[in-house]
Amino acid sequence: MILLPYLMPLAVVAYIGYRYWAQAQRSAEIDSATSAWALREGLVPGTPPSPGATPTLSLPEGGAHDCWQLPVGDGGGTLFRWTWVIQEGRDVRIGEATVVSAMLAAGFPHFRVVPRHGFVAPSAGWDEQELHLESAELEADFRVLVGRDGDRQALLELFDPETIVWLINLGRTAPVIEYQLGTLVVVSGHPCTTDVELDALAEQARYLAGRVLAEGLLHRPGASSLA
């Protein structure tokens, strides 16, 4: 009985220590799988992206790990594991995702596509409203958030019927998509651990970069703004 008051704090410390150890082991396994895939693809190590460029890259205590250069769009991109801190009351844990970021030479309004249900990064100061695309099937699973002063016509042309069907077909495997001031960020729903998942994320990023670049070149100043 004398030792009982000391056992509970020790148990808490041991549990926290185990959680951090398990997290570190899982992160090492993810990085190992990513590195093996990147080397098979002939990629070379890259540099971390600039923090704060988009809502995901503005998450608390965010950090990029295991960065690899990945050709995307009209220039280079970076594939990496992104971590951030999630605090809910006294519970503190680490969020993780695999991300592709790329700088695109396209003047285009900022937007992001996020899940209708589930975690969504705070707007990080972006003044947003939802853009309705007249697709009930799309809007059942996704929200398209755009700047209030964005070019409505350019955004509607970006999300053409083919792109809407592409998103719908991806379903739960669809990434979060963010674009602001030339930075495209494509975020997996969970850390990628297999070649299939990494191939899919890279292909999704390339498809989206192609769409943004194509419509950015067609962007017409003076088009109608969002009401």
CYANA upper distance limits for C-alpha pairs under 8 A (distance plus 0.5 A):
  3 LEU  CA      7 LEU  CA      6.87
  4 LEU  CA      8 MET  CA      7.53
  5 PRO  CA      9 PRO  CA      8.20
  6 TYR  CA     10 LEU  CA      6.95
  7 LEU  CA     11 ALA  CA      6.55
  8 MET  CA     12 VAL  CA      6.77
  9 PRO  CA     13 VAL  CA      6.70
 10 LEU  CA     14 ALA  CA      6.57
 11 ALA  CA     15 TYR  CA      6.61
 12 VAL  CA     16 ILE  CA      6.70
 13 VAL  CA     17 GLY  CA      6.54
 14 ALA  CA     18 TYR  CA      6.62
 15 TYR  CA     19 ARG  CA      6.76
 16 ILE  CA     20 TYR  CA      6.84
 17 GLY  CA     21 TRP  CA      6.65
 18 TYR  CA     22 ALA  CA      6.50
 19 ARG  CA     23 GLN  CA      6.55
 20 TYR  CA     24 ALA  CA      6.58
 21 TRP  CA     25 GLN  CA      6.69
 22 ALA  CA     26 ARG  CA      6.68
 23 GLN  CA     27 SER  CA      6.60
 24 ALA  CA     28 ALA  CA      6.64
 25 GLN  CA     29 GLU  CA      6.82
 26 ARG  CA     30 ILE  CA      6.76
 27 SER  CA     31 ASP  CA      6.67
 28 ALA  CA     32 SER  CA      6.56
 29 GLU  CA     33 ALA  CA      6.73
 29 GLU  CA    193 THR  CA      8.47
 30 ILE  CA     34 THR  CA      6.67
 30 ILE  CA    191 PRO  CA      7.65
 30 ILE  CA    192 CYS  CA      7.62
 30 ILE  CA    193 THR  CA      6.01
 31 ASP  CA     35 SER  CA      6.45
 31 ASP  CA     65 HIS  CA      8.47
 31 ASP  CA     66 ASP  CA      6.70
 31 ASP  CA     81 ARG  CA      8.07
 32 SER  CA     36 ALA  CA      6.68
 33 ALA  CA     37 TRP  CA      6.80
 33 ALA  CA    193 THR  CA      6.28
 33 ALA  CA    194 THR  CA      7.20
 33 ALA  CA    195 ASP  CA      8.47
 34 THR  CA     38 ALA  CA      6.54
 34 THR  CA     66 ASP  CA      8.37
 34 THR  CA    192 CYS  CA      8.12
 34 THR  CA    193 THR  CA      7.32
 34 THR  CA    194 THR  CA      8.33
 34 THR  CA    198 LEU  CA      8.14
 35 SER  CA     39 LEU  CA      6.59
 35 SER  CA     66 ASP  CA      7.95
 36 ALA  CA     40 ARG  CA      6.81
 37 TRP  CA     41 GLU  CA      6.75
 37 TRP  CA    195 ASP  CA      6.64
 37 TRP  CA    198 LEU  CA      8.18
 38 ALA  CA     42 GLY  CA      6.77
 38 ALA  CA     43 LEU  CA      5.70
 38 ALA  CA     44 VAL  CA      8.00
 38 ALA  CA     68 TRP  CA      7.55
 39 LEU  CA     43 LEU  CA      6.15
 39 LEU  CA     44 VAL  CA      7.87
 43 LEU  CA     68 TRP  CA      6.88
 43 LEU  CA     69 GLN  CA      6.53
 43 LEU  CA     70 LEU  CA      7.14
 44 VAL  CA     68 TRP  CA      6.22
 44 VAL  CA     69 GLN  CA      6.22
 45 PRO  CA     66 ASP  CA      8.25
 45 PRO  CA     67 CYS  CA      6.32
 45 PRO  CA     68 TRP  CA      4.83
 45 PRO  CA     69 GLN  CA      6.36
 46 GLY  CA     67 CYS  CA      5.51
 46 GLY  CA     68 TRP  CA      4.90
 46 GLY  CA     69 GLN  CA      5.17
 46 GLY  CA     78 THR  CA      6.88
 47 THR  CA     67 CYS  CA      6.62
 47 THR  CA     68 TRP  CA      7.94
 47 THR  CA     69 GLN  CA      8.25
 47 THR  CA     78 THR  CA      7.96
 48 PRO  CA     64 ALA  CA      6.29
 48 PRO  CA     65 HIS  CA      8.04
 48 PRO  CA     67 CYS  CA      6.71
 48 PRO  CA     78 THR  CA      8.05
 48 PRO  CA     80 PHE  CA      8.33
 49 PRO  CA     64 ALA  CA      7.95
 49 PRO  CA     78 THR  CA      7.94
 49 PRO  CA    101 SER  CA      7.76
 50 SER  CA     57 LEU  CA      8.48
 51 PRO  CA     57 LEU  CA      5.81
 51 PRO  CA     58 SER  CA      6.72
 51 PRO  CA     62 GLY  CA      8.18
 52 GLY  CA     56 THR  CA      8.38
 52 GLY  CA     57 LEU  CA      5.48
 52 GLY  CA     58 SER  CA      4.75
 52 GLY  CA     59 LEU  CA      8.45
 53 ALA  CA     57 LEU  CA      6.54
 53 ALA  CA     58 SER  CA      7.48
 53 ALA  CA    180 GLN  CA      7.70
 53 ALA  CA    183 THR  CA      7.52
 54 THR  CA     58 SER  CA      6.68
 54 THR  CA    124 ALA  CA      7.93
 54 THR  CA    178 GLU  CA      7.10
 54 THR  CA    179 TYR  CA      7.65
 54 THR  CA    180 GLN  CA      7.13
 54 THR  CA    183 THR  CA      8.31
 54 THR  CA    185 VAL  CA      7.98
 55 PRO  CA     59 LEU  CA      7.10
 55 PRO  CA    121 ALA  CA      6.28
 55 PRO  CA    122 PRO  CA      6.68
 55 PRO  CA    123 SER  CA      6.02
 55 PRO  CA    124 ALA  CA      5.75
 55 PRO  CA    178 GLU  CA      8.29
 56 THR  CA    121 ALA  CA      6.24
 57 LEU  CA     62 GLY  CA      7.14
 58 SER  CA     62 GLY  CA      7.31
 58 SER  CA    124 ALA  CA      7.11
 59 LEU  CA     84 TRP  CA      6.53
 59 LEU  CA     85 VAL  CA      8.08
 59 LEU  CA    121 ALA  CA      7.46
 59 LEU  CA    122 PRO  CA      8.30
 60 PRO  CA     84 TRP  CA      6.19
 60 PRO  CA     85 VAL  CA      6.13
 60 PRO  CA     86 ILE  CA      8.11
 61 GLU  CA     83 THR  CA      8.45
 61 GLU  CA     84 TRP  CA      5.85
 61 GLU  CA     85 VAL  CA      6.44
 62 GLY  CA     82 TRP  CA      7.35
 62 GLY  CA     83 THR  CA      5.93
 62 GLY  CA     84 TRP  CA      4.71
 62 GLY  CA     85 VAL  CA      7.55
 63 GLY  CA     82 TRP  CA      6.20
 63 GLY  CA     83 THR  CA      5.92
 63 GLY  CA     84 TRP  CA      7.05
 64 ALA  CA     80 PHE  CA      6.61
 64 ALA  CA     81 ARG  CA      6.23
 64 ALA  CA     82 TRP  CA      5.20
 64 ALA  CA     83 THR  CA      7.16
 65 HIS  CA     80 PHE  CA      6.25
 65 HIS  CA     81 ARG  CA      5.59
 65 HIS  CA     82 TRP  CA      6.83
 65 HIS  CA     83 THR  CA      8.45
 66 ASP  CA     80 PHE  CA      5.99
 66 ASP  CA     81 ARG  CA      6.78
 67 CYS  CA     78 THR  CA      6.86
 67 CYS  CA     79 LEU  CA      6.15
 67 CYS  CA     80 PHE  CA      4.92
 67 CYS  CA     81 ARG  CA      7.76
 68 TRP  CA     78 THR  CA      5.96
 68 TRP  CA     79 LEU  CA      5.67
 68 TRP  CA     80 PHE  CA      6.89
 69 GLN  CA     76 GLY  CA      7.20
 69 GLN  CA     77 GLY  CA      6.28
 69 GLN  CA     78 THR  CA      5.12
 69 GLN  CA     79 LEU  CA      6.91
 70 LEU  CA     76 GLY  CA      6.50
 70 LEU  CA     77 GLY  CA      5.30
 70 LEU  CA     78 THR  CA      5.70
 70 LEU  CA     79 LEU  CA      6.74
 71 PRO  CA     75 GLY  CA      6.91
 71 PRO  CA     76 GLY  CA      5.20
 71 PRO  CA     77 GLY  CA      6.02
 71 PRO  CA     78 THR  CA      8.45
 72 VAL  CA     76 GLY  CA      5.98
 72 VAL  CA     77 GLY  CA      5.82
 72 VAL  CA    102 ALA  CA      7.01
 72 VAL  CA    205 ALA  CA      7.49
 72 VAL  CA    206 ARG  CA      5.83
 72 VAL  CA    209 ALA  CA      7.24
 73 GLY  CA    102 ALA  CA      8.29
 73 GLY  CA    104 LEU  CA      7.30
 73 GLY  CA    206 ARG  CA      6.52
 73 GLY  CA    209 ALA  CA      5.57
 73 GLY  CA    210 GLY  CA      6.33
 73 GLY  CA    213 LEU  CA      7.90
 74 ASP  CA    104 LEU  CA      7.04
 74 ASP  CA    105 ALA  CA      7.80
 75 GLY  CA    102 ALA  CA      8.05
 75 GLY  CA    103 MET  CA      7.50
 75 GLY  CA    104 LEU  CA      7.38
 76 GLY  CA    102 ALA  CA      6.82
 76 GLY  CA    103 MET  CA      7.68
 77 GLY  CA    100 VAL  CA      7.25
 77 GLY  CA    101 SER  CA      6.00
 77 GLY  CA    102 ALA  CA      4.62
 77 GLY  CA    103 MET  CA      7.29
 78 THR  CA    100 VAL  CA      6.01
 78 THR  CA    101 SER  CA      5.86
 78 THR  CA    102 ALA  CA      6.91
 79 LEU  CA     98 THR  CA      7.79
 79 LEU  CA     99 VAL  CA      6.17
 79 LEU  CA    100 VAL  CA      4.91
 79 LEU  CA    101 SER  CA      7.15
 80 PHE  CA     98 THR  CA      6.32
 80 PHE  CA     99 VAL  CA      5.96
 80 PHE  CA    100 VAL  CA      7.06
 81 ARG  CA     96 GLU  CA      7.48
 81 ARG  CA     97 ALA  CA      6.34
 81 ARG  CA     98 THR  CA      5.02
 81 ARG  CA     99 VAL  CA      6.62
 81 ARG  CA    191 PRO  CA      7.60
 82 TRP  CA     96 GLU  CA      6.16
 82 TRP  CA     97 ALA  CA      5.91
 82 TRP  CA     98 THR  CA      6.52
 82 TRP  CA     99 VAL  CA      7.01
 83 THR  CA     94 ILE  CA      7.02
 83 THR  CA     95 GLY  CA      5.92
 83 THR  CA     96 GLU  CA      5.04
 83 THR  CA     97 ALA  CA      7.22
 84 TRP  CA     94 ILE  CA      6.20
 84 TRP  CA     95 GLY  CA      5.67
 84 TRP  CA     96 GLU  CA      7.22
 85 VAL  CA     92 VAL  CA      7.51
 85 VAL  CA     93 ARG  CA      6.50
 85 VAL  CA     94 ILE  CA      5.32
 85 VAL  CA     95 GLY  CA      6.54
 86 ILE  CA     92 VAL  CA      6.25
 86 ILE  CA     93 ARG  CA      5.77
 86 ILE  CA     94 ILE  CA      6.30
 86 ILE  CA     95 GLY  CA      6.78
 87 GLN  CA     91 ASP  CA      6.28
 87 GLN  CA     92 VAL  CA      4.97
 87 GLN  CA     93 ARG  CA      6.99
 88 GLU  CA     92 VAL  CA      6.93
 96 GLU  CA    190 HIS  CA      7.14
 96 GLU  CA    191 PRO  CA      6.56
 97 ALA  CA    187 VAL  CA      7.10
 97 ALA  CA    188 SER  CA      6.28
 97 ALA  CA    189 GLY  CA      7.00
 97 ALA  CA    190 HIS  CA      5.33
 97 ALA  CA    191 PRO  CA      4.78
 97 ALA  CA    192 CYS  CA      7.87
 98 THR  CA    187 VAL  CA      6.59
 98 THR  CA    188 SER  CA      5.93
 98 THR  CA    189 GLY  CA      8.49
 98 THR  CA    190 HIS  CA      7.21
 98 THR  CA    191 PRO  CA      5.30
 98 THR  CA    192 CYS  CA      6.35
 99 VAL  CA    185 VAL  CA      7.41
 99 VAL  CA    186 VAL  CA      6.16
 99 VAL  CA    187 VAL  CA      5.05
 99 VAL  CA    188 SER  CA      6.73
100 VAL  CA    185 VAL  CA      6.29
100 VAL  CA    186 VAL  CA      5.69
100 VAL  CA    187 VAL  CA      7.11
100 VAL  CA    201 LEU  CA      8.16
100 VAL  CA    202 ALA  CA      7.72
100 VAL  CA    205 ALA  CA      7.19
101 SER  CA    183 THR  CA      7.42
101 SER  CA    184 LEU  CA      6.03
101 SER  CA    185 VAL  CA      4.88
101 SER  CA    186 VAL  CA      6.84
102 ALA  CA    183 THR  CA      6.27
102 ALA  CA    184 LEU  CA      5.73
102 ALA  CA    185 VAL  CA      7.13
103 MET  CA    182 GLY  CA      5.94
103 MET  CA    183 THR  CA      5.23
103 MET  CA    184 LEU  CA      6.84
104 LEU  CA    182 GLY  CA      5.45
104 LEU  CA    183 THR  CA      6.77
104 LEU  CA    184 LEU  CA      7.58
104 LEU  CA    209 ALA  CA      7.92
104 LEU  CA    213 LEU  CA      7.65
105 ALA  CA    182 GLY  CA      6.69
105 ALA  CA    213 LEU  CA      7.80
106 ALA  CA    182 GLY  CA      6.53
106 ALA  CA    212 VAL  CA      7.59
106 ALA  CA    213 LEU  CA      6.09
106 ALA  CA    216 GLY  CA      5.56
106 ALA  CA    217 LEU  CA      7.27
107 GLY  CA    181 LEU  CA      7.75
107 GLY  CA    182 GLY  CA      7.27
107 GLY  CA    216 GLY  CA      6.17
107 GLY  CA    217 LEU  CA      8.28
107 GLY  CA    219 HIS  CA      8.09
108 PHE  CA    154 ALA  CA      8.21
108 PHE  CA    180 GLN  CA      8.38
108 PHE  CA    181 LEU  CA      7.88
108 PHE  CA    182 GLY  CA      7.95
108 PHE  CA    212 VAL  CA      7.99
108 PHE  CA    216 GLY  CA      5.96
108 PHE  CA    219 HIS  CA      7.70
109 PRO  CA    146 VAL  CA      8.14
109 PRO  CA    147 GLY  CA      7.52
109 PRO  CA    150 GLY  CA      5.74
109 PRO  CA    151 ASP  CA      6.82
109 PRO  CA    154 ALA  CA      8.31
109 PRO  CA    155 LEU  CA      7.88
109 PRO  CA    179 TYR  CA      8.43
109 PRO  CA    180 GLN  CA      7.59
109 PRO  CA    181 LEU  CA      8.29
110 HIS  CA    146 VAL  CA      6.56
110 HIS  CA    147 GLY  CA      6.46
110 HIS  CA    150 GLY  CA      7.63
110 HIS  CA    178 GLU  CA      8.17
110 HIS  CA    179 TYR  CA      5.74
110 HIS  CA    180 GLN  CA      5.03
110 HIS  CA    181 LEU  CA      7.43
111 PHE  CA    144 VAL  CA      7.66
111 PHE  CA    145 LEU  CA      6.08
111 PHE  CA    146 VAL  CA      4.79
111 PHE  CA    147 GLY  CA      6.99
111 PHE  CA    178 GLU  CA      6.47
111 PHE  CA    179 TYR  CA      5.94
111 PHE  CA    180 GLN  CA      7.40
112 ARG  CA    144 VAL  CA      6.40
112 ARG  CA    145 LEU  CA      5.78
112 ARG  CA    146 VAL  CA      7.03
112 ARG  CA    176 VAL  CA      7.78
112 ARG  CA    177 ILE  CA      5.64
112 ARG  CA    178 GLU  CA      4.67
112 ARG  CA    179 TYR  CA      6.68
113 VAL  CA    142 PHE  CA      7.13
113 VAL  CA    143 ARG  CA      6.23
113 VAL  CA    144 VAL  CA      5.09
113 VAL  CA    145 LEU  CA      6.76
113 VAL  CA    176 VAL  CA      6.15
113 VAL  CA    177 ILE  CA      5.48
113 VAL  CA    178 GLU  CA      7.11
114 VAL  CA    120 VAL  CA      6.98
114 VAL  CA    142 PHE  CA      6.17
114 VAL  CA    143 ARG  CA      5.88
114 VAL  CA    144 VAL  CA      7.11
114 VAL  CA    145 LEU  CA      8.25
114 VAL  CA    175 PRO  CA      8.43
114 VAL  CA    176 VAL  CA      5.65
114 VAL  CA    177 ILE  CA      7.34
115 PRO  CA    119 PHE  CA      8.02
115 PRO  CA    120 VAL  CA      7.64
115 PRO  CA    141 ASP  CA      6.39
115 PRO  CA    142 PHE  CA      4.99
115 PRO  CA    143 ARG  CA      6.59
115 PRO  CA    176 VAL  CA      7.75
116 ARG  CA    139 GLU  CA      7.85
116 ARG  CA    140 ALA  CA      7.31
116 ARG  CA    141 ASP  CA      5.46
116 ARG  CA    142 PHE  CA      4.99
116 ARG  CA    143 ARG  CA      5.99
117 HIS  CA    141 ASP  CA      7.55
117 HIS  CA    142 PHE  CA      8.34
123 SER  CA    127 ASP  CA      8.13
123 SER  CA    128 GLU  CA      8.24
126 TRP  CA    147 GLY  CA      7.64
127 ASP  CA    147 GLY  CA      6.19
127 ASP  CA    148 ARG  CA      6.84
128 GLU  CA    145 LEU  CA      6.41
128 GLU  CA    146 VAL  CA      5.69
128 GLU  CA    147 GLY  CA      5.12
128 GLU  CA    148 ARG  CA      6.10
129 GLN  CA    145 LEU  CA      5.94
129 GLN  CA    146 VAL  CA      6.08
129 GLN  CA    147 GLY  CA      6.91
129 GLN  CA    148 ARG  CA      6.49
130 GLU  CA    143 ARG  CA      7.12
130 GLU  CA    144 VAL  CA      6.10
130 GLU  CA    145 LEU  CA      4.99
130 GLU  CA    146 VAL  CA      6.72
131 LEU  CA    143 ARG  CA      8.20
131 LEU  CA    144 VAL  CA      5.99
131 LEU  CA    145 LEU  CA      6.44
131 LEU  CA    146 VAL  CA      6.93
132 HIS  CA    139 GLU  CA      8.24
132 HIS  CA    144 VAL  CA      7.77
133 LEU  CA    139 GLU  CA      8.46
133 LEU  CA    156 LEU  CA      7.95
133 LEU  CA    159 PHE  CA      8.30
135 SER  CA    139 GLU  CA      6.73
136 ALA  CA    140 ALA  CA      6.57
137 GLU  CA    141 ASP  CA      7.73
137 GLU  CA    168 ILE  CA      7.62
138 LEU  CA    142 PHE  CA      6.39
138 LEU  CA    164 ILE  CA      7.43
138 LEU  CA    167 LEU  CA      7.98
138 LEU  CA    168 ILE  CA      6.28
139 GLU  CA    143 ARG  CA      6.59
141 ASP  CA    171 GLY  CA      8.03
146 VAL  CA    150 GLY  CA      7.27
148 ARG  CA    225 SER  CA      8.43
148 ARG  CA    226 LEU  CA      6.33
148 ARG  CA    227 ALA  CA      8.02
149 ASP  CA    225 SER  CA      6.39
149 ASP  CA    226 LEU  CA      6.37
150 GLY  CA    155 LEU  CA      8.38
150 GLY  CA    225 SER  CA      6.27
150 GLY  CA    226 LEU  CA      6.53
151 ASP  CA    155 LEU  CA      6.91
151 ASP  CA    223 ALA  CA      6.55
151 ASP  CA    224 SER  CA      6.62
151 ASP  CA    225 SER  CA      5.31
151 ASP  CA    226 LEU  CA      7.03
152 ARG  CA    156 LEU  CA      6.65
152 ARG  CA    223 ALA  CA      7.75
152 ARG  CA    224 SER  CA      6.46
152 ARG  CA    225 SER  CA      5.71
152 ARG  CA    226 LEU  CA      5.79
153 GLN  CA    157 GLU  CA      6.65
153 GLN  CA    223 ALA  CA      6.78
153 GLN  CA    224 SER  CA      6.94
153 GLN  CA    225 SER  CA      8.21
154 ALA  CA    158 LEU  CA      6.70
154 ALA  CA    215 GLU  CA      7.41
154 ALA  CA    216 GLY  CA      8.24
154 ALA  CA    219 HIS  CA      6.46
154 ALA  CA    220 ARG  CA      8.10
154 ALA  CA    223 ALA  CA      8.27
155 LEU  CA    159 PHE  CA      6.86
156 LEU  CA    160 ASP  CA      6.94
157 GLU  CA    215 GLU  CA      7.47
158 LEU  CA    163 THR  CA      8.16
158 LEU  CA    211 ARG  CA      7.05
158 LEU  CA    212 VAL  CA      7.29
158 LEU  CA    215 GLU  CA      6.50
159 PHE  CA    163 THR  CA      6.01
159 PHE  CA    164 ILE  CA      6.50
160 ASP  CA    164 ILE  CA      6.72
161 PRO  CA    165 VAL  CA      6.66
162 GLU  CA    166 TRP  CA      6.66
163 THR  CA    167 LEU  CA      6.74
164 ILE  CA    168 ILE  CA      6.71
165 VAL  CA    169 ASN  CA      6.55
166 TRP  CA    170 LEU  CA      6.89
167 LEU  CA    171 GLY  CA      7.16
167 LEU  CA    174 ALA  CA      7.04
170 LEU  CA    174 ALA  CA      5.46
173 THR  CA    188 SER  CA      8.21
173 THR  CA    189 GLY  CA      7.42
174 ALA  CA    188 SER  CA      7.85
174 ALA  CA    189 GLY  CA      7.91
175 PRO  CA    186 VAL  CA      6.60
175 PRO  CA    187 VAL  CA      5.63
175 PRO  CA    188 SER  CA      5.18
175 PRO  CA    189 GLY  CA      6.40
175 PRO  CA    201 LEU  CA      8.22
176 VAL  CA    186 VAL  CA      6.29
176 VAL  CA    187 VAL  CA      5.42
176 VAL  CA    188 SER  CA      7.06
176 VAL  CA    189 GLY  CA      7.76
177 ILE  CA    184 LEU  CA      7.96
177 ILE  CA    185 VAL  CA      6.42
177 ILE  CA    186 VAL  CA      5.30
177 ILE  CA    187 VAL  CA      6.95
178 GLU  CA    183 THR  CA      8.44
178 GLU  CA    184 LEU  CA      6.30
178 GLU  CA    185 VAL  CA      5.56
178 GLU  CA    186 VAL  CA      7.02
179 TYR  CA    183 THR  CA      5.99
179 TYR  CA    184 LEU  CA      5.02
179 TYR  CA    185 VAL  CA      6.80
180 GLN  CA    184 LEU  CA      7.31
184 LEU  CA    209 ALA  CA      7.80
186 VAL  CA    201 LEU  CA      8.27
186 VAL  CA    204 GLN  CA      8.34
186 VAL  CA    205 ALA  CA      6.50
188 SER  CA    192 CYS  CA      7.81
188 SER  CA    201 LEU  CA      7.38
192 CYS  CA    197 GLU  CA      5.99
192 CYS  CA    198 LEU  CA      6.39
193 THR  CA    197 GLU  CA      7.32
193 THR  CA    198 LEU  CA      7.91
194 THR  CA    198 LEU  CA      6.83
195 ASP  CA    199 ASP  CA      6.39
196 VAL  CA    200 ALA  CA      6.61
197 GLU  CA    201 LEU  CA      6.72
198 LEU  CA    202 ALA  CA      6.67
199 ASP  CA    203 GLU  CA      6.64
200 ALA  CA    204 GLN  CA      6.58
201 LEU  CA    205 ALA  CA      6.70
202 ALA  CA    206 ARG  CA      6.79
203 GLU  CA    207 TYR  CA      6.62
204 GLN  CA    208 LEU  CA      6.68
205 ALA  CA    209 ALA  CA      6.53
206 ARG  CA    210 GLY  CA      6.62
207 TYR  CA    211 ARG  CA      6.88
208 LEU  CA    212 VAL  CA      6.68
209 ALA  CA    213 LEU  CA      6.53
210 GLY  CA    214 ALA  CA      6.48
211 ARG  CA    215 GLU  CA      6.64
212 VAL  CA    216 GLY  CA      6.19
213 LEU  CA    217 LEU  CA      6.72
214 ALA  CA    218 LEU  CA      7.27
215 GLU  CA    219 HIS  CA      6.59
